[in-house]
Amino acid sequence: MKDIHYSVKANQSTKQQALEVIRQLKESMQIQRAHMRLRFMLPAKEGKKLKEKLKPLIKVIESEDFDEQLEMVCLIDPGCFREVDELIRCETKGKGTLEVLSLKDVEEGEEKFE
């Protein structure tokens, strides 16, 4: 925060200030949100068409198994979680399952911070 000359304001909410700091830090540093790792199991009947609807929301598909049901492990942006959850619940009428495997999946680079 010193590098971008940001000072804390007592009359602003912490959330507002955090969002502002993150926005400013993105301009000077290469930072991004960590992805969530999810596993979902979908019935075979809905699996194929639902996979096509989910594709735009998925960042990386790590594994995919399609036997009697579609089982997929993938990474998504945390902001898309609610949309993915609602899509799976509505389209499968409660027969599909969604499991959060990891809330923060981060790739570490070679750069060090002081």
C-alpha positions as CSV (number, residue, x, y, z in Angstrom):
1,M,0.0,0.0,0.0
2,K,3.0,2.3,0.6
3,D,4.1,1.8,-3.0
4,I,0.8,3.0,-4.4
5,H,0.5,5.8,-1.8
6,Y,-2.7,4.6,-0.4
7,S,-3.8,5.8,3.1
8,V,-6.6,4.2,5.2
9,K,-9.7,6.4,5.5
10,A,-11.6,6.1,8.8
11,N,-14.9,7.2,7.4
12,Q,-15.0,4.5,4.6
13,S,-16.0,0.9,5.0
14,T,-13.2,-1.7,5.0
15,K,-14.7,-3.6,2.1
16,Q,-14.8,-0.5,0.0
17,Q,-11.2,0.4,0.8
18,A,-10.0,-3.2,0.2
19,L,-11.7,-3.3,-3.2
20,E,-10.1,0.1,-4.1
21,V,-6.6,-1.1,-2.9
22,I,-6.9,-4.3,-4.9
23,R,-7.9,-2.4,-8.0
24,Q,-4.9,0.0,-7.7
25,L,-2.5,-2.9,-6.9
26,K,-3.6,-4.7,-10.1
27,E,-2.4,-1.7,-12.1
28,S,1.2,-1.9,-10.6
29,M,1.5,-5.7,-9.8
30,Q,0.4,-8.8,-11.5
31,I,-2.2,-10.2,-9.1
32,Q,-5.4,-12.1,-9.7
33,R,-8.1,-14.0,-7.7
34,A,-7.3,-17.6,-6.8
35,H,-9.5,-20.2,-8.4
36,M,-11.9,-22.6,-6.7
37,R,-11.5,-26.4,-7.3
38,L,-14.9,-28.1,-7.7
39,R,-16.1,-31.7,-8.4
40,F,-19.5,-32.2,-9.8
41,M,-21.3,-35.4,-10.6
42,L,-24.2,-35.1,-13.1
43,P,-26.7,-37.8,-14.3
44,A,-25.8,-39.0,-17.8
45,K,-29.0,-37.8,-19.3
46,E,-28.4,-34.1,-18.3
47,G,-24.6,-34.3,-18.2
48,K,-23.9,-33.7,-21.9
49,K,-26.1,-30.6,-22.4
50,L,-25.2,-29.2,-18.9
51,K,-21.5,-29.5,-19.7
52,E,-22.0,-27.2,-22.7
53,K,-23.7,-24.6,-20.5
54,L,-21.0,-24.9,-17.8
55,K,-18.1,-24.6,-20.2
56,P,-18.0,-20.7,-20.4
57,L,-17.9,-20.6,-16.5
58,I,-15.0,-23.2,-16.2
59,K,-11.4,-22.0,-16.4
60,V,-9.7,-25.4,-16.4
61,I,-11.0,-28.9,-16.6
62,E,-8.6,-31.1,-14.6
63,S,-10.3,-34.5,-15.0
64,E,-13.4,-35.8,-16.6
65,D,-15.0,-39.2,-16.4
66,F,-18.2,-40.1,-18.3
67,D,-19.6,-43.6,-17.3
68,E,-23.1,-43.8,-16.0
69,Q,-22.7,-40.2,-14.8
70,L,-20.5,-37.3,-15.7
71,E,-17.8,-36.6,-13.0
72,M,-15.7,-33.6,-13.5
73,V,-13.0,-31.8,-11.5
74,C,-12.4,-28.2,-12.6
75,L,-11.2,-24.8,-11.6
76,I,-13.6,-21.8,-11.7
77,D,-13.5,-18.1,-10.7
78,P,-15.1,-17.8,-7.2
79,G,-17.5,-15.1,-8.6
80,C,-19.1,-17.8,-10.8
81,F,-19.8,-20.3,-8.0
82,R,-23.4,-19.2,-7.3
83,E,-24.2,-19.4,-11.0
84,V,-22.6,-22.9,-11.4
85,D,-24.5,-24.1,-8.2
86,E,-27.8,-22.8,-9.4
87,L,-27.4,-24.2,-12.9
88,I,-26.6,-27.7,-11.6
89,R,-29.4,-27.6,-9.0
90,C,-32.0,-26.4,-11.5
91,E,-31.0,-28.5,-14.6
92,T,-30.7,-31.8,-12.7
93,K,-33.7,-31.2,-10.4
94,G,-31.5,-32.0,-7.3
95,K,-29.9,-35.2,-8.8
96,G,-26.5,-33.6,-9.5
97,T,-24.0,-33.0,-6.8
98,L,-21.5,-30.2,-6.4
99,E,-18.5,-30.4,-4.0
100,V,-16.0,-27.7,-3.2
101,L,-12.5,-29.4,-3.1
102,S,-10.4,-26.3,-2.5
103,L,-11.3,-22.6,-2.0
104,K,-7.9,-21.4,-3.2
105,D,-6.0,-23.0,-6.0
106,V,-2.9,-20.9,-6.6
107,E,0.1,-21.3,-8.9
108,E,3.2,-20.0,-7.3
109,G,5.6,-18.1,-9.5
110,E,9.3,-17.4,-9.2
111,E,8.9,-13.8,-8.1
112,K,9.5,-13.0,-4.4
113,F,7.9,-10.3,-2.4
114,E,9.5,-8.4,0.4
